Amino acid sequence: MTQDAIKVSKFLSLVLRHRPEAIGLELDGNGWADIGQLIEKAAAHGRSLTREVVLHVVATSDKQRFALDADGARIRANQGHSIDIDLALEPCKPPAILFHGTVVASVAAIRASGLEPRGRRHVHLSPDEATATRVGRRRGKPVVLRVHSGRMWAAGAEFLCAANGVWLTLAVPPEFIVFPNEPA
């Protein structure tokens, strides 16, 4: 993505995941926003967007953070919300192992209390180690944790899979986490 597309993606993340009120945008209960209204509200707040630019960001985002509805008239973030929305995802059985990318500075806290969503609605888990490494690298030296998601599911934990393949759960207790240099 170009630097301009990255800026648009960050703006869309802000208004579709965390602060739609920052531009007076209204999301429906499932997080959808009308693209025309998004463009209009953004312009009223000094952010120039076009439908083509929005569609380009949706299509070219390597993380596939956003989705369009079947008609291409509405957009929403696939996951990562701090606001109360229902993604309308059905619980589903996860793979036996999922991964979480973090940084060295967070490992001690995770050992003590597990993975928590913090300011988000869910803990995000990756389907593969490479993706988790990229996620961890965004904030420093990456550490990849293995999560016994199959065992969590068997114990009654609910998992959702977002449209972009990110797995979501409410929390991961420490007993389901394998830290680096520990036996699996």
Contact map, one row per residue, 1 for C-alpha under 8 A:
1111110000000000000000000000000000000000000000000000000010011000000000000000000000000000000000000000000000000000000000000000000000000000000000000000000000000000000000000000000000000000
1111110000000000000000000000000000000000000000000000000000000000000000000000000000000000000000000000000000000000000000000000000000000000000000000000000000000000000000000000000000000000
1111111000000000000000000000000000000000000000000000000000000000000000000000000000000000000000000000000000000000000000000000000000000000000000000000000000000000000000000000000000000000
1111111100000000000000000000000000000000000000000000000000000000000000000000000000000000000000000000000000000000000000000000000000000000000000000000000000000000000000000000000000000000
1111111110000000000000000000000000000000000000000000100110000000000000000000000000000000000000000000000000000000000000000000000000000000000000000000000000000000000000000000000000000000
1111111111000000000000000000000000000000000000000000000010000000000000000000000000000000000000000000000000000000000000000000000000000000000000000000000000000000000000000000000000000000
0011111111100000000000000000000000000000000000000000000000000000000000000000000000000000000000000000000000000000000000000000000000000000000000000000000000000000000000000000000000000000
0001111111110000000000000000000000000000000000000000010010000000000000000000000000000000000000000000000000000000000000000000000000000000000000000000000000000000000000000000000000000000
0000111111111000000000000000000000000000000000000000000010001000000000000000000000000000000000000000000000000000000000000000000000000000000000000000000000000000000000000000000000000000
0000011111111100000000000000000000000000000000000000000000000000000000000000000000000000000000000000000000000000000000000000000000000000000000000000000000000000000000000000000000000000
0000001111111110000000000000000000000000000000000000000000000000000000000000000000000000000000000000000000000000000000000000000000000000000000000000000000000000000000000000000000000000
0000000111111111100000000000000000000000000000000000000000000000000000000000000000000000000000000000000000000000000000000000000000000000000000000000000000000000000000000000000000000000
0000000011111111110000000000000000000000000000000000000000000000100000000000100000000000000000000000000000000000000000000000000000000000000000000000000000000000000000000000000000000000
0000000001111111111100000000000000000000000000000000000000000000000000000000000000000000000000000000000000000000000000000000000000000000000000000000000000000000000000000000000000000000
0000000000111111111111101000000000000000000000000000000000000000000000000000000000000000000000000000000000000000000000000000000000000000000000000000000000000000000000000000000000000000
0000000000011111111100000010001010000000000000000000000000000000000000000001100010000000000000000000000000000000000000000000000000000000000000000000000000000000000000000000000000000000
0000000000011111111100000000000000000000000000000000000000000000000000000000101111100000000000000000000000000000000000000000000000000000000000000000000000000000000000000000000000000000
0000000000001111111100000000000000000000000000000000000000000000000000000000000011100000000000000000000000000000000000000000000000000000000000000000000000000000000000000000000000000000
0000000000000111111111000000000000000000000000000000000000000000000000000000000000100000000000000000000000000000000000000000000000000000000000000000000000000000000000000000000000000000
0000000000000111111111111110000000000000000000000000000000000000000000000000000000000000000000000000000000000000000000000000000000000000000000000000000000000000000000000000000000000000
0000000000000010001111111100000000000000000000000000000000000000000000000000000000000000000000000000000000000000000000000000000000000000000000000000000000000000000000000000000000000000
0000000000000010001111111000000000000000000000000000000000000000000000000000000000000000000000000000000000000000000000000000000000000000000000000000000000000000000000000000000000000000
0000000000000010000111111000000000000000110110000000000000000000000000000000000000000000000000000000000000000000000000000000000000000000000000000000000000000000000000000000000000000000
0000000000000000000111111100000000000000100000000000000000000000000000000000000000000000000000000000000000000000000000000000000000000000000000000000000000000000000000000000000000000000
0000000000000010000111111110000010001100100000000000000000000000000000000000000000000000000000000000000000000000000000000000000000000000000000000000000000000000000000000000000000000000
0000000000000000000110011111000010000000000000000000000000000000000000000000000000000000000000000000000000000000000000000000000000000000000000000000000000000000000000000000000000000000
0000000000000001000100001111111110000000000000000000000000000000000000000000000000000000000000000000000000000000000000000000000000000000000000000000000000000000000000000000000000000000
0000000000000000000000000111111110000000000000000000000000000000000000000000000000000000000000000000000000000000000000000000000000000000000000000000000000000000000000000000000000000000
0000000000000000000000000011111100000000000000000000000000000000000000000000000000001100000000000000000000000000000000000000000000000000000000000000000000000000000000000000000000000000
0000000000000000000000000011111100000000000000000000000000000000000000000000000000001111000000000000000000000000000000000000000000000000000000000000000000000000000000000000000000000000
0000000000000001000000000011111110000000000000000000000000000000000000000001100000001110000000000000000000000000000000000000000000000000000000000000000000000000000000000000000000000000
0000000000000000000000000011111111000000000000000000000000000000000000000111100000000000000000000000000000000000000000000000000000000000000000000000000000000000000000000000000000000000
0000000000000001000000001111001111101100000000000000000000000000000000000111000000000000000000000000000000000000000000000000000000000000000000000000000000000000000000000000000000000000
0000000000000000000000000000000111111100000000000000000000000000000000001110000000000000000000000000000000000000000000000000000000000000000000000000000000000000000000000000000000000000
0000000000000000000000000000000011111110000000000010000000000000000000001110000000000000000000000000000000000000000000000000000000000000000000000000000000000000000000000000000000000000
0000000000000000000000000000000001111111000000000010000000000000000000001000000000000000000000000000000000000000000000000000000000000000000000000000000000000000000000000000000000000000
0000000000000000000000001000000011111111100000000000000000000000000000000000000000000000000000000000000000000000000000000000000000000000000000000000000000000000000000000000000000000000
0000000000000000000000001000000011111111110000000000000000000000000000000000000000000000000000000000000000000000000000000000000000000000000000000000000000000000000000000000000000000000
0000000000000000000000000000000000111111111000011110000000000000000000000000000000000000000000000000000000000000000000000000000000000000000000000000000000000000000000000000000000000000
0000000000000000000000000000000000011111111100000000000000000000000000000000000000000000000000000000000000000000000000000000000000000000000000000000000000000000000000000000000000000000
0000000000000000000000111000000000001111111110000000000000000000000000000000000000000000000000000000000000000000000000000000000000000000000000000000000000000000000000000000000000000000
0000000000000000000000100000000000000111111111111000000000000000000000000000000000000000000000000000000000000000000000000000000000000000000000000000000000000000000000000000000000000000
0000000000000000000000000000000000000011111111111000000000000000000000000000000000000000000000000000000000000000000000000000000000000000000000000000000000000000000000000000000000000000
0000000000000000000000100000000000000001111111100000000000000000000000000000000000000000000000000000000000000000000000000000000000000000000000000000000000000000000000000000000000000000
0000000000000000000000100000000000000000111111100000000000000000000000000000000000000000000000000000000000000000000000000000000000000000000000000000000000000000000000000000000000000000
0000000000000000000000000000000000000000011111110000000000000000000000000000000000000000000000000000000000000000000000000000000000000000000000000000000000000000000000000000000000000000
0000000000000000000000000000000000000000011111111000000000000000000000000000000000000000000000000000000000000000000000000000000000000000000000000000000000000000000000000000000000000000
0000000000000000000000000000000000000010011001111100000000000000000000000000000000000000000000000000000000000000000000000000000000000000000000000000000000000000000000000000000000000000
0000000000000000000000000000000000000010011000111110110000000000000000000000000000000000000000000000000000000000000000000000000000000000000000000000000000000000000000000000000000000000
0000000000000000000000000000000000000010000000011111110000000000000000000000000000000000000000000000000000000000000000000000000000000000000000000000000000000000000000000000000000000000
0000000000000000000000000000000000110010000000001111111000000000000000000000000000000000000000000000000000000000000000000000000000000000000000000000000000000000000000000000000000000000
0000000000000000000000000000000000000000000000000111111100000000000000000000000000000000000000000000000000000000000000000000000000000000000000000000000000000000000000000000000000000000
0000100000000000000000000000000000000000000000001111111110000000000000000000000000000000000000000000000000000000000000000000000000000000000000000000000000000000000000000000000000000000
0000000100000000000000000000000000000000000000001111111111000000000000000000000000000000000000000000000000000000000000000000000000000000000000000000000000000000000000000000000000000000
0000000000000000000000000000000000000000000000000011111111100000000000000000000000000000000000000000000000000000000000000000000000000000000000000000000000000000000000000000000000000000
0000100000000000000000000000000000000000000000000001111111110000000000000000000000000000000000000000000000000000000000000000000000000000000000000000000000000000000000000000000000000000
1000110110000000000000000000000000000000000000000000111111111000000000000000000000000000000000000000000000000000000000000000000000000000000000000000000000000000000000000000000000000000
0000000000000000000000000000000000000000000000000000011111111001111100000000000000000000000000000000000000000000000000000000000000000000000000000000000000000000000000000000000000000000
0000000000000000000000000000000000000000000000000000001111111001000000000000000000000000000000000000000000000000000000000000000000000000000000000000000000000000000000000000000000000000
1000000000000000000000000000000000000000000000000000000111111101000000000000000000000000000000000000000000000000000000000000000000000000000000000000000000000000000000000000000000000000
1000000010000000000000000000000000000000000000000000000011111111100000000000000000000000000000000000000000000000000000000000000000000000000000000000000000000000000000000000000000000000
0000000000000000000000000000000000000000000000000000000000011111000000000000000000000000000000000000000000000000000000000000000000000000000000000000000000000000000000000000000000000000
0000000000000000000000000000000000000000000000000000000000001111100000000000000000000000000000000000000000000000000000000000000000000000000000000000000000000000000100000000000000000000
0000000000000000000000000000000000000000000000000000000001111111111000000000010000000000000000000000000000000000000000000000000000000000000000000000000000000000000100000000000000000000
0000000000001000000000000000000000000000000000000000000001001011111000000000111000000000000000000000000000000000000000000000000000000000000000000000000000000000000100000000000000000000
0000000000000000000000000000000000000000000000000000000001000001111100000011110000000000000000000000000000000000000000000000000000000000000000000000000000000000000000000000000000000000
0000000000000000000000000000000000000000000000000000000001000001111110000011110000000000000000000000000000000000000000000000000000000000000000000000000000000000001000000000000000000000
0000000000000000000000000000000000000000000000000000000001000000011111111111000000000000000000000000000000000000000000000000000000000000000000000000000000000000000000000000000000000000
0000000000000000000000000000000000000000000000000000000000000000001111111110000000000000000000000000000000000000000000000000000000000000000000000000000000000000000000000000000000000000
0000000000000000000000000000000000000000000000000000000000000000000111111000000000000000000000000000000000000000000000000000000000000000000000000000000000000000000000000000000000000000
0000000000000000000000000000000000000000000000000000000000000000000111111100000000000000000000000000000000000000000000000000000000000000000000000000000000000000000000000000000000000000
0000000000000000000000000000000000000000000000000000000000000000000111111110000000000000000000000000000000000000000000000000000000000000000000000000000000000000000000000000000000000000
0000000000000000000000000000000001110000000000000000000000000000000111111110000000000000000000000000000000000000000000000000000000000000000000000000000000000000000000000000000000000000
0000000000000000000000000000000111100000000000000000000000000000000110111111000000000000000000000000000000000000000000000000000000000000000000000000000000000000000000000000000000000000
0000000000000000000000000000000111100000000000000000000000000000011110011111100000000000000000000000000000000000000000000000000000000000000000000000000000000000000000000000000000000000
0000000000000001000000000000001110000000000000000000000000000000011100000111110000000000000000000000000000000000000000000000000000000000000000000000000000000000000000000000000000000000
0000000000001001100000000000001100000000000000000000000000000000111000000011111110000000000000000000000000000000000000000000000000000000000000000000000000000000000000000000000000000000
0000000000000000000000000000000000000000000000000000000000000001111000000001111100000010000000000000000000000000000000000000000000000000000000000000000000000000011100000000000000000000
0000000000000000100000000000000000000000000000000000000000000000100000000000111110000010000000000000000000000000000000000000000000000000000000000000000000000000010001000000000000000000
0000000000000000100000000000000000000000000000000000000000000000000000000000111111000000000000000000000000000000000000011101000000000000000000000000000000000000000000000000000000000000
0000000000000001110000000000000000000000000000000000000000000000000000000000101111111000000000000000000000000000000000011000000000000000000000000000000000000000000000000000000000000000
0000000000000000110000000000000000000000000000000000000000000000000000000000000111110000000000000000000000000000000000111000000000000000000000000000000000000000000000000000000000000000
0000000000000000111000000000000000000000000000000000000000000000000000000000000011111000000000000000000000000000000000011000000000000000000000000000000000000000000000000000000000000000
0000000000000000000000000000000000000000000000000000000000000000000000000000000011111100000000000000000000000000000000001000000000000000000000000000000000000000000000000000000000000000
0000000000000000000000000000111000000000000000000000000000000000000000000000000010111110000000000000000000000000000000000000000000000000000000000000000000000000000000000000000000000000
0000000000000000000000000000111000000000000000000000000000000000000000000000000000011111100000000000000000000000000000000000000000000000000000000000000000000000000000000000000000000000
0000000000000000000000000000011000000000000000000000000000000000000000000000011000001111100000000000000000000000000000000000000000000000000000000000000000000000000000000000000000000000
0000000000000000000000000000010000000000000000000000000000000000000000000000000000000111110000000000000000000000000000000000000000000000000000000000000000000000000000000000000000000000
0000000000000000000000000000000000000000000000000000000000000000000000000000000000000111111000000000000000000000000000000000000000000000000000000000000000000001110000000000000000000000
0000000000000000000000000000000000000000000000000000000000000000000000000000000000000001111100000000000000000000000000000000000000000000000000000000000000000001000000000000000000000000
0000000000000000000000000000000000000000000000000000000000000000000000000000000000000000111110000000000000000000000000000000000000000000000000000000000000000111100000000000000000000000
0000000000000000000000000000000000000000000000000000000000000000000000000000000000000000011111000000000000000000000000000000000000000000000000000000000000000111100000000000000000000000
0000000000000000000000000000000000000000000000000000000000000000000000000000000000000000001111100000000000000000000000000000000000000000000000000000010010000010000000000000000000000000
0000000000000000000000000000000000000000000000000000000000000000000000000000000000000000000111111100000000000000000000000000000000000000000000000000110010000010000000100000000000000000
0000000000000000000000000000000000000000000000000000000000000000000000000000000000000000000011111100000000000000000000000000001000000000000000000000110000000000000000000000000000000000
0000000000000000000000000000000000000000000000000000000000000000000000000000000000000000000001111100000000000000000000000000000000000000000000000001111000000000000000000000000000000000
0000000000000000000000000000000000000000000000000000000000000000000000000000000000000000000001111110000000000000000000000000001000000000000000000111110000000000000000000000000000000000
0000000000000000000000000000000000000000000000000000000000000000000000000000000000000000000001111111000000000000000000000000111100000000000000000111100000000000000000000000000000000000
0000000000000000000000000000000000000000000000000000000000000000000000000000000000000000000000001111100000000000000000000000111110010000000000011110000000000000000000000000000000000000
0000000000000000000000000000000000000000000000000000000000000000000000000000000000000000000000000111110000000000000000000001110000010001000000011110000000000000000000000000000000000000
0000000000000000000000000000000000000000000000000000000000000000000000000000000000000000000000000011111000000000000000000000110000111111100001111000000000000000000000000000000000000000
0000000000000000000000000000000000000000000000000000000000000000000000000000000000000000000000000001111101100000000000000000000000011011101001111000000000000000000000000000000000000000
0000000000000000000000000000000000000000000000000000000000000000000000000000000000000000000000000000111111100000000000000000000000000001101111100000000000000000000000000000000000000000
0000000000000000000000000000000000000000000000000000000000000000000000000000000000000000000000000000011111100000000000000000000000000000000111100000000000000000000000000000000000000000
0000000000000000000000000000000000000000000000000000000000000000000000000000000000000000000000000000001111110000000000000000000000000000000000000000000000000000000000000000000000000000
0000000000000000000000000000000000000000000000000000000000000000000000000000000000000000000000000000011111111100000000000000000000000000000000000000000000000000000000000000000000000000
0000000000000000000000000000000000000000000000000000000000000000000000000000000000000000000000000000011111111110000000000000000000000000000000000000000000000000000000000000000000000000
0000000000000000000000000000000000000000000000000000000000000000000000000000000000000000000000000000000011111111000000000000000000000000000000000000000000000000000000000000000000000000
0000000000000000000000000000000000000000000000000000000000000000000000000000000000000000000000000000000001111111110000000000000000000000000000000000000000000000000000000000000000000000
0000000000000000000000000000000000000000000000000000000000000000000000000000000000000000000000000000000001111111111000000000000000000000000000000000000000000000000000000000010000000000
0000000000000000000000000000000000000000000000000000000000000000000000000000000000000000000000000000000000111111110000000000000000000000000000000000000000000000000000000000010000000000
0000000000000000000000000000000000000000000000000000000000000000000000000000000000000000000000000000000000011111110000000000000000000000000000000000000000000000000000000000010000000000
0000000000000000000000000000000000000000000000000000000000000000000000000000000000000000000000000000000000001111111100000000000000000000000000000000000000000000000000000000110000000000
0000000000000000000000000000000000000000000000000000000000000000000000000000000000000000000000000000000000001111111100000000000000000000000000000000000000000000000000000011111010000000
0000000000000000000000000000000000000000000000000000000000000000000000000000000000000000000000000000000000000100111110000010000000000000000000000000000000000000000000000011110000000000
0000000000000000000000000000000000000000000000000000000000000000000000000000000000000000000000000000000000000000111111000110000000000000000000000000000000000000000000000111000000000000
0000000000000000000000000000000000000000000000000000000000000000000000000000000000000000000000000000000000000000001111111111000000000000000000000000000000000000000000000110000000000000
0000000000000000000000000000000000000000000000000000000000000000000000000000000000000000000000000000000000000000000111111000000000000000000000000000000000000000000000000000000000000000
0000000000000000000000000000000000000000000000000000000000000000000000000000000001000000000000000000000000000000000011111000000000000000000000000000000000000000000000000000000000000000
0000000000000000000000000000000000000000000000000000000000000000000000000000000111100000000000000000000000000000000011111110000000000000000000000000000000000000000000000000000000000000
0000000000000000000000000000000000000000000000000000000000000000000000000000000111110000000000000000000000000000000011111110000000000000000000000000000000000000000000000100000000000000
0000000000000000000000000000000000000000000000000000000000000000000000000000000100000000000000000000000000000000000110011111000000000000000000000000000000000000000000011110000000000000
0000000000000000000000000000000000000000000000000000000000000000000000000000000000000000000000000000000000000000001110011111100000000000000000000000000000000000000000011111000000000000
0000000000000000000000000000000000000000000000000000000000000000000000000000000100000000000000000001000000000000000010000111110000000000000000000000000000000000000001111000000000000000
0000000000000000000000000000000000000000000000000000000000000000000000000000000000000000000000000111100000000000000000000011111000010000000000000000000000000000000001110000000000000000
0000000000000000000000000000000000000000000000000000000000000000000000000000000000000000000000000111100000000000000000000001111110110000000000000000000000000000000011100000000000000000
0000000000000000000000000000000000000000000000000000000000000000000000000000000000000000000000101110000000000000000000000000111110100000000000000000000000000000000011100000000000000000
0000000000000000000000000000000000000000000000000000000000000000000000000000000000000000000000000110000000000000000000000000011111110000000000000000000000000000000000000000000000000000
0000000000000000000000000000000000000000000000000000000000000000000000000000000000000000000000000010000000000000000000000000011111111000000000010000000000000000000000000000000000000000
0000000000000000000000000000000000000000000000000000000000000000000000000000000000000000000000000000000000000000000000000000000111111100000000000000000000000000000000000000000000000000
0000000000000000000000000000000000000000000000000000000000000000000000000000000000000000000000000000100000000000000000000000011111111110000000000000000000000000000000000000000000000000
0000000000000000000000000000000000000000000000000000000000000000000000000000000000000000000000000011110000000000000000000000110111111111000000010000000000000000000000000000000000000000
0000000000000000000000000000000000000000000000000000000000000000000000000000000000000000000000000000110000000000000000000000000011111111100001110000000000000000000000000000000000000000
0000000000000000000000000000000000000000000000000000000000000000000000000000000000000000000000000000100000000000000000000000000001111111110001000000000000000000000000000000000000000000
0000000000000000000000000000000000000000000000000000000000000000000000000000000000000000000000000000110000000000000000000000000000111111110001000000000000000000000000000000000000000000
0000000000000000000000000000000000000000000000000000000000000000000000000000000000000000000000000001111000000000000000000000000000011111111111110000000000000000000000000000000000000000
0000000000000000000000000000000000000000000000000000000000000000000000000000000000000000000000000000111000000000000000000000000000001111111111000000000000000000000000000000000000000000
0000000000000000000000000000000000000000000000000000000000000000000000000000000000000000000000000000000000000000000000000000000000000111111100000000000000000000000000000000000000000000
0000000000000000000000000000000000000000000000000000000000000000000000000000000000000000000000000000011000000000000000000000000000000001111111000000000000000000000000000000000000000000
0000000000000000000000000000000000000000000000000000000000000000000000000000000000000000000000000000001100000000000000000000000000000001111111000000000000000000000000000000000000000000
0000000000000000000000000000000000000000000000000000000000000000000000000000000000000000000000000000001100000000000000000000000000000001101111100000000000000000000000000000000000000000
0000000000000000000000000000000000000000000000000000000000000000000000000000000000000000000000000000111100000000000000000000000000001111101111110000000000000000000000000000000000000000
0000000000000000000000000000000000000000000000000000000000000000000000000000000000000000000000000000111100000000000000000000000000001001000011111000000000000000000000000000000000010000
0000000000000000000000000000000000000000000000000000000000000000000000000000000000000000000000000011110000000000000000000000000010011001000001111100000000000000000000000000000000110000
0000000000000000000000000000000000000000000000000000000000000000000000000000000000000000000000000011110000000000000000000000000000000000000000111110000000000000000000000000000011110000
0000000000000000000000000000000000000000000000000000000000000000000000000000000000000000000000001111000000000000000000000000000000000000000000011111000000000000000000000000000011100000
0000000000000000000000000000000000000000000000000000000000000000000000000000000000000000000000001111000000000000000000000000000000000000000000001111100000000000000000000001000111000000
0000000000000000000000000000000000000000000000000000000000000000000000000000000000000000000000011100000000000000000000000000000000000000000000000111111100000000000000000000000111000000
0000000000000000000000000000000000000000000000000000000000000000000000000000000000000000000001111100000000000000000000000000000000000000000000000011111110000000000000000000000100000000
0000000000000000000000000000000000000000000000000000000000000000000000000000000000000000000011111000000000000000000000000000000000000000000000000001111111000000000000000000000000000000
0000000000000000000000000000000000000000000000000000000000000000000000000000000000000000000000010000000000000000000000000000000000000000000000000001111111100000000000000000000100000000
0000000000000000000000000000000000000000000000000000000000000000000000000000000000000000000000000000000000000000000000000000000000000000000000000001111111111000000000000000000100000000
0000000000000000000000000000000000000000000000000000000000000000000000000000000000000000000011000000000000000000000000000000000000000000000000000000111111111110000000000000000000000000
0000000000000000000000000000000000000000000000000000000000000000000000000000000000000000000000000000000000000000000000000000000000000000000000000000011111111000000000000000000000000000
0000000000000000000000000000000000000000000000000000000000000000000000000000000000000000000000000000000000000000000000000000000000000000000000000000001111111000000000000000000000000000
0000000000000000000000000000000000000000000000000000000000000000000000000000000000000000000000000000000000000000000000000000000000000000000000000000000111111100000000000000000000000000
0000000000000000000000000000000000000000000000000000000000000000000000000000000000000000000000000000000000000000000000000000000000000000000000000000000111111110000000001000000000000000
0000000000000000000000000000000000000000000000000000000000000000000000000000000000000000001100000000000000000000000000000000000000000000000000000000000010011111000000001100000000000000
0000000000000000000000000000000000000000000000000000000000000000000000000000000000000000001111000000000000000000000000000000000000000000000000000000000010001111100000111000000000000000
0000000000000000000000000000000000000000000000000000000000000000000000000000000000000000111100000000000000000000000000000000000000000000000000000000000000000111110000111000000000000000
0000000000000000000000000000000000000000000000000000000000000000000000000000000000000000101100000000000000000000000000000000000000000000000000000000000000000011111111110000000000000000
0000000000000000000000000000000000000000000000000000000000000000000000000000011000000000100000000000000000000000000000000000000000000000000000000000000000000001111111110000000000000000
0000000000000000000000000000000000000000000000000000000000000000001000000000010000000000000000000000000000000000000000000000000000000000000000000000000000000000111111000000000000000000
0000000000000000000000000000000000000000000000000000000000000011100000000000010000000000000000000000000000000000000000000000000000000000000000000000000000000000111111000000000000000000
0000000000000000000000000000000000000000000000000000000000000000000000000000000000000000000000000000000000000000000000000000011000000000000000000000000000000000111111100000000000000000
0000000000000000000000000000000000000000000000000000000000000000000000000000001000000000000000000000000000000000000000000001111000000000000000000000000000000000111111110000000000000000
0000000000000000000000000000000000000000000000000000000000000000000000000000000000000000000001000000000000000000000000000001111000000000000000000000000000000011110011111000000000000000
0000000000000000000000000000000000000000000000000000000000000000000000000000000000000000000000000000000000000000000000000111100000000000000000000000000000000011110001111100000000000000
0000000000000000000000000000000000000000000000000000000000000000000000000000000000000000000000000000000000000000000000000111000000000000000000000000000000001111000000111111000000000000
0000000000000000000000000000000000000000000000000000000000000000000000000000000000000000000000000000000000000000000110001110000000000000000000000000000000000100000000011111000000000000
0000000000000000000000000000000000000000000000000000000000000000000000000000000000000000000000000000000000000000011110000110000000000000000000000000000000000000000000001111100000000000
0000000000000000000000000000000000000000000000000000000000000000000000000000000000000000000000000000000000000000011100000010000000000000000000000010000000000000000000001111110110000000
0000000000000000000000000000000000000000000000000000000000000000000000000000000000000000000000000000000000000000111000000000000000000000000000000000000000000000000000000011111110000000
0000000000000000000000000000000000000000000000000000000000000000000000000000000000000000000000000000000000000111111000000000000000000000000000000000000000000000000000000001111110000000
0000000000000000000000000000000000000000000000000000000000000000000000000000000000000000000000000000000000000000010000000000000000000000000000000000000000000000000000000000111110000000
0000000000000000000000000000000000000000000000000000000000000000000000000000000000000000000000000000000000000000000000000000000000000000000000000011101100000000000000000001111111000000
0000000000000000000000000000000000000000000000000000000000000000000000000000000000000000000000000000000000000000010000000000000000000000000000001111000000000000000000000001111111100000
0000000000000000000000000000000000000000000000000000000000000000000000000000000000000000000000000000000000000000000000000000000000000000000000001111000000000000000000000000000111110111
0000000000000000000000000000000000000000000000000000000000000000000000000000000000000000000000000000000000000000000000000000000000000000000000011100000000000000000000000000000011111100
0000000000000000000000000000000000000000000000000000000000000000000000000000000000000000000000000000000000000000000000000000000000000000000000111000000000000000000000000000000001111100
0000000000000000000000000000000000000000000000000000000000000000000000000000000000000000000000000000000000000000000000000000000000000000000000000000000000000000000000000000000000111110
0000000000000000000000000000000000000000000000000000000000000000000000000000000000000000000000000000000000000000000000000000000000000000000000000000000000000000000000000000000001111111
0000000000000000000000000000000000000000000000000000000000000000000000000000000000000000000000000000000000000000000000000000000000000000000000000000000000000000000000000000000001001111
0000000000000000000000000000000000000000000000000000000000000000000000000000000000000000000000000000000000000000000000000000000000000000000000000000000000000000000000000000000001000111
